[in-house]
Amino acid sequence: MMETKRLKIYTASQEQMKALIAAAADDALKTAYTEMLQGCLSHPEQWAWYAIWMIELADGTPIGELCFKGLSEEGCAEIGYGIQEEYQGHGYATEAVSALSDWACGQPGVMCVTAEAEESNTASRRVLEKAGFLPTGETGEEGPLYVHRKSKGQQHEPS
């Protein structure tokens, strides 16, 4: 579990992911959650790269989720995130995306975290910019591509 100034962020257990799948009203979200669970079960040694990451307020109130879409051979992990509507506009997404991206870039073999945000999703694009992501000028399936690169302070020296 990681803690920020206002949040607790942790990987969901298999049981928690099954409960999220069962509760998902949106078919696309249900499919995405199912794919994440299958990724975890297929790659248990890389659970963090496939799992749903839960976002809670410091008091334990659940407010959203994050996820990675695996880790590429090039050392890049794509991040996705969502905050429940009633908690949007308070900087929680920026805080969570920043914390998890910094954590990811601190892991051996990870060079960057990427994200896509639809052109019309100004709020999501702003979250990425405030979290230190830069536009690449490329476009992915869900819109413009952003990247957060490992900083020099996060470089791992060979042992």
N, C-alpha and C positions, 0 to 999 in steps of 0.2 A: 504494500500500500504506500502511496505517496500522499503527502499532505502539502497543501499550499496555504497561503494566508487564510483562505475562506473555504477551501474544498478538501475532500478526501477523494482520491482516484485509485481504483484498484481493478484487477482483472476479475471478471465474473467466473464463478464456478460452473461446472457442467449443469448443475441443478438450476442455478440462476439463469443460465442461457436458455434452458428448456422452458422455464417459466416465462421468459421474455418472448420466446417463439409462440407459446400458447396464447399469450395476452395480446400479441400484435394484431391490430385490426386491419392494417394496411398489408396487402399481399406482397408488395415489393419489399417492405421491411421484414416481413415474415421470411421471405426467401433469403434476404441478406443475412438475417440472424441464423438461419439454418445453415447457410454456407460457412459462416464463421464457426459454428459449433463443429461442423464436419472438418474444417481446417484444423481446429484444436485437436480433435480426436485422431486425425491423420498425422499430425505433427505435434505430439504432446511435448516434445522437447523444445518447441517454439511456441508454446501456449500464448505468450504475451503478444506475438505477432499476428495471431488469428482471433484472439478472444475479444469479447465485448468488454470494454473498460467502463466501469460504472463511475458516474460523477455524482457525488453527494455533497450537500452543504456540511459544514463542520458538525452540525447537530445530527447528521445521519439522514436528512431529508433527501431522497433521490431527485435529481433535477435533469439528468441527461446521460448520454453515453458517448463514448469515443470508440474508435477501432482503427486497427491497421489492416491493410489488405495483404498480409504476408510481407516477406522481405525479399527483394529481388537479388539476383546474383551480383548486381552492381553495387549492392549495399544501400538501396533506397527503399523506404517504406512509405506507402501512400496512407494518409490519415483521413478519416471521416469523422464527423461529429454532429451532435444534435442536442439542443437544450429545449426542455419543455417550454411551451409558449409563455406561460406565466412567469418564467425566470429569465426570459430574454431581455436584453437591454441593460443588464447589470454588470457586464464584463466577465461573466462566468465562463463563457465559451473561450474568450481570449486567454483567461487564466489557465483553463484546462489544456487547451491546445499548446500553449507555451510550455507548460510543465511537462506534458507528455512528449513533445517534440525535443525538448532539451534532454529528457531522459533517454529517448531513442538515440539521439546523436552521441550520447555518452557510452553507448554499447559498442563492444568490439565489432568491427566489420561494417558498421553503419556509417554511411557517408552523408546521407541526406534524408529528409522527410519531404514528401510532396503532397499536394492537395489540389483538387479541382473545385472550382466554384462557378456556378452558372453565371453568365454575364449579367442577368437580371437580379441576382442575389447580392445586392449591395452589402447587406449586413454580414454575410459570410465572407465576402471578399475583404471587408474591413477587419474582421476577426483575424484573417490570415496576415494581413499587412501589420496589424498591431502585435501579432505574435512573432514577427520577424521573418515572415515569408516574403519572397520577392517574385514578381511575375516573370515567367520564362519567355514569354512571347509565343509559346506553343499552346495549342488547344487540345484537350483530351475529350473523352466521351461526354463528360458533364460540364465542360466549359474550359475557360482559361486555366492553365497549369501554373501553380506556384511552387516554390522550393525554399526549404529551410536547410541550409548547409551546416555541417559540423564546423564549429569554430575552432581556432587554433588551440584554445584551452581544453577542447574536448578530444584532441588527437591522442591516440594511444601509442605509446612507444613500444616498438617490438621488444619482446623479452628474450 
